[in-house]
Amino acid sequence: MSRELKGGHDPEIAAAATKLDECIIDGEVCAVGADGLPSFAGLTDALSAKKTAGLVYYVFDMMAGGGTSLMAAPLTARKAALKKAIGKLKGQDKKRFSCVAHQAGDGNEMHKAACRIGLEGIVSKLKDAAYKPDDRSGIWTKAKCRASQELVVAGWKTTGTAFRSLVVGAHRGGKFVHVGTVGTGYNSRNLPDLMKALKARASDKRPYEGARHSMEPKEVHWVKPTLVIEAEIASWTSDQLIRQASFKGMRDDKLAKNVVVETPAPPPKL
């Protein structure tokens, strides 16, 4: 029986998933800090060191189960099916998963509460809506507490032979476009792994579609646009470029084709 874990990237979690009935579920693998909150730094450290036994897969949606698609079912029905599926796990396998309950109420108040306790933000979904993975029309929205953005690496810049910054993009209107550079956040711990990943994707072709930027090819070492990173940003400029971006880590759990420009949106009242 096959199981697909969208967002999952962990051998222990994958092993526990073999105990599930056939299903496709959506979630996020997290490292939980001593304060009980998800830690992105803890996640990247665990994945880099391959010490993933303490990671937890927070699951929040289910797209199929028992050979039946649930994509057209309302969120409430998908959540019920998900809870039932995860409830069949026992012992250590059950500890690898945590079902995220849907909290009905005022999305704005929940967003404020999430920010107060130090979470990165909330995702708001209409409880009676079908599953729409890439929808941005209001069926679901992401409201962040901190200005962070998943980005796809298009290349890197050097000063002489020394690494200087990443050149990044994201998808907008179905096209992969240039959104700026990430110039800080690198250190002796993360740079070796980053450079290894970059060199493995080296390319002589600029990956942007209709790109408009001032960089000359000789200034950039282009790569195939498959590497996803997380960066903290100060803001977006009026011409839709990132400002004061700082590297947080690589996102091996994310697919480049799913990375889009995330414009801030207030959470709806659900």
C-alpha angles and dihedrals in degrees: 000000000000127000126188119198109196105208095013120128111160132099096219092049091046090052091050089049090063086071091062124092115252108296148134114229135178125220149119129260111226141181111220117218129216088268091060093249128118113266118206091190089052090051095051091045092051094048093045093049092040089233097133103143092107097051120112128210108222104202122196109164142029123209100180140008137174091007092304126114115234095184093110095045120100119261092252091058093046091050091051091050091048093051091050092049095049090043090068092066118099138204118337092358090062091051090061091066134056122185114221109219121220109248111207117208145069107348093202092057092046090050091053091048092049090052092048093057094045104258120146093238143284139275115222121203133180105247095220096044128109121244112279111175098191102025120138099168098097104280086109135002136185118223115189129203093203126040102251131144137190108231137183118232114236097174146315134254127221138198103217101317096330122103113250112169147331122257109217144186143177138197119274123171091353094305131104105238138180114258102172142267136305107220108170141041098070124129143158091277101053103026099072093055091043093052091048090054092046096049091048088059098043115150138172092217127088104235101207124108110226091342119190113199138117101239118118118221091244089062095055136057101214123215136189105271099245103104116095122200136180118231135179112228133192094217146305120273123231090260090054101257125134120251128214096352121188125196115242102172149294119290107217088167094063131078116226093223090063096054110106135168104273111212115195114263129181113242113254125238105256 
